[in-house]
Amino acid sequence: MKPVTLTTERLLLRPFQPSDTDAVHAACQDPDIQRWTPVPVPYRRADAEEFVRRICPLEWRDDIGYRFAVVARDGGALVGAMALVRLTWLRTEERQAELGYWTAPEHRRRGYTGEAARAVVEWAFTGLGVERLEWCAQVGNEGSRAVALAAGFRMEGIDRARIVHNGTRRDAWRAAVLPSDWGLPQATPYLPAPEQNAEPART
């Protein structure tokens, strides 16, 4: 797929460029990014080069994942990263994907990540035809969960041992957002399950 660029009031979401290498390397030294995301530890400059120069372009080219550099429109600083992954599913009738992100520590608590997430969710639904967009994070990652909830995701439960991090399986929170949650149509009809607390039909 040809890379795309998204804009919001304060941000530019564009494909990563080689010039982002130093900023990615610096951001991924952050202990919270290393704790909650699957970046290599220690995170070397070679890891940033691999991510920026090979992984990101390859995923765009092969239509398997779309990773955006989140950049401040005022000054051009790298705010973070935003990605849609598991997009091979879009070639099946399930049409599902997963949203992931990290934010550089100096840019947190300004609403940037939520702003970027909402832009990517809208693009997923209207530009890609996604019909179910998931988010998951290690249990305890309150910052990531707050962003997901603000973007319209609904918590669905805990997946046991879903995430392998630093050689250990960890439980994960799971949430999802549907086009209908945003007031948007979707091609495949949706039949929700009956409410669990509904009274059984009498015969």
C-alpha positions in Angstrom: 0.0 0.0 0.0 1.2 3.5 -0.7 2.0 5.3 2.6 -0.5 7.9 3.7 -0.3 10.9 6.0 -2.9 12.0 8.5 -3.3 15.4 10.1 -5.0 16.6 13.3 -5.2 19.9 14.9 -1.8 19.6 16.5 -0.2 16.6 14.9 1.1 15.1 11.6 1.0 11.3 11.4 3.4 10.2 8.6 5.5 7.2 7.7 8.8 7.0 9.6 11.8 8.5 7.9 15.6 7.8 8.3 15.9 11.2 9.9 13.7 9.9 12.8 16.3 7.4 13.9 17.9 9.4 16.7 14.6 10.5 18.1 13.3 6.9 18.1 16.5 5.7 19.8 16.2 8.4 22.5 12.5 7.8 23.2 13.0 4.0 23.5 15.5 4.5 26.3 12.5 5.4 28.5 11.9 2.8 31.2 8.1 2.9 30.7 8.4 2.2 27.0 10.7 -0.7 27.8 8.4 -2.0 30.5 5.2 -1.9 28.6 6.1 -2.4 24.9 8.0 -5.1 23.0 11.0 -3.1 22.2 14.5 -4.7 22.6 16.2 -4.1 25.9 18.8 -2.6 25.9 17.6 -0.5 23.0 20.5 0.2 20.7 20.8 2.7 17.9 21.0 -0.3 15.5 17.5 -1.3 16.7 16.2 2.2 15.9 17.8 2.0 12.4 16.2 -1.5 11.8 12.8 -0.2 12.9 12.9 3.0 10.8 14.8 1.9 7.7 13.6 -1.7 7.3 10.6 -2.8 9.4 8.3 0.2 8.8 8.8 0.5 5.0 8.5 -3.2 4.6 5.2 -3.3 6.4 3.7 -0.5 4.3 5.0 -2.1 1.1 3.6 -5.6 2.0 0.3 -4.2 3.3 0.7 -6.0 6.7 1.0 -3.0 9.1 0.9 0.7 9.0 3.3 2.5 11.4 3.0 6.3 11.8 5.5 8.7 13.3 3.5 11.1 15.4 5.0 14.5 14.9 4.1 17.9 16.4 3.0 20.3 13.6 4.5 23.1 15.7 8.3 22.4 15.6 8.3 18.9 14.1 9.4 17.0 17.3 8.7 13.3 17.3 5.9 12.8 19.8 5.5 9.1 19.5 4.5 6.1 17.3 1.1 4.9 16.3 0.5 1.6 14.5 -2.2 -0.6 13.0 -1.0 -4.2 13.0 -2.3 -7.7 12.1 -3.7 -6.2 8.9 -3.4 -9.5 7.0 -6.8 -10.1 8.7 -8.2 -7.4 6.4 -8.0 -9.8 3.5 -10.5 -12.1 5.2 -14.1 -11.6 6.1 -13.2 -10.8 9.7 -11.6 -7.5 8.7 -9.9 -7.0 12.1 -6.8 -5.1 13.2 -5.1 -4.0 16.4 -4.0 -0.5 17.5 -0.7 0.0 19.3 1.3 3.1 20.4 4.0 4.7 22.5 4.7 8.3 23.5 8.0 9.9 24.1 8.2 10.8 27.9 8.6 14.5 27.4 5.4 14.7 25.4 3.1 12.8 27.7 0.0 14.3 29.5 -0.8 16.7 26.7 -3.5 14.7 25.0 -1.3 14.0 21.9 -1.6 10.2 22.0 -5.4 10.3 22.3 -5.6 12.8 19.4 -3.4 10.6 17.2 -5.3 7.5 18.2 -8.7 9.0 17.2 -7.2 9.9 13.8 -6.0 6.4 13.2 -9.2 4.8 14.4 -11.2 7.0 12.0 -8.9 6.1 9.1 -9.1 2.4 9.9 -12.9 2.5 9.7 -13.3 4.9 6.7 -10.1 4.3 4.7 -9.4 0.6 5.3 -12.8 -0.9 6.0 -11.8 -2.3 9.4 -14.9 -3.7 11.2 -13.3 -4.6 14.5 -10.3 -2.7 16.0 -8.7 -4.2 19.0 -6.3 -2.9 21.7 -4.4 -4.9 24.2 -1.8 -4.1 26.8 -0.3 -5.6 29.9 -2.6 -5.5 32.9 -1.5 -2.4 34.8 -0.7 -0.2 31.9 -3.1 2.5 33.0 -1.8 5.2 30.6 -2.4 3.1 27.5 -5.8 2.1 28.7 -6.8 5.7 29.3 -5.9 6.5 25.7 -7.9 3.5 24.4 -11.0 4.4 26.4 -10.9 8.0 25.3 -10.8 6.8 21.7 -14.0 4.8 22.2 -12.7 1.3 22.9 -14.8 -0.8 25.3 -13.1 -3.1 27.7 -13.8 -6.8 27.0 -11.8 -8.7 29.5 -8.4 -10.1 30.5 -6.6 -12.6 28.3 -4.4 -14.8 30.4 -0.8 -15.2 29.3 -1.4 -13.3 26.0 1.8 -11.2 26.1 5.4 -12.5 26.3 7.6 -9.8 27.6 11.2 -10.3 28.7 10.8 -14.0 28.6 7.6 -14.1 30.8 4.0 -14.6 29.8 1.8 -11.8 31.2 -1.9 -11.2 31.3 -3.3 -8.6 29.0 -6.3 -6.2 29.1 -8.3 -6.4 25.9 -10.7 -3.8 24.4 -12.3 -3.2 21.0 -14.1 -0.5 19.1 -16.5 -1.0 16.2 -17.6 1.3 13.5 -21.0 1.5 15.1 -19.4 2.9 18.3 -18.4 5.8 16.2 -21.8 6.1 14.5 -20.4 4.6 11.2 -21.8 1.9 9.0 -20.1 -1.4 8.4 -20.4 -3.9 5.5 -21.0 -7.0 7.6 -24.2 -7.1 9.7 -23.6 -7.4 13.5 -25.8 -9.6 15.7 -24.9 -9.0 19.4 -25.4 -11.7 21.9 -28.3 -11.4 24.2 -27.7 -9.6 27.5 -26.4 -12.1 30.0 -28.6 -10.8 32.8 -31.8 -11.0 30.7 -34.5 -13.3 32.0 -34.9 -16.6 30.1 -37.9 -16.9 27.9 -40.8 -18.7 29.5 -42.4 -21.6 27.8 
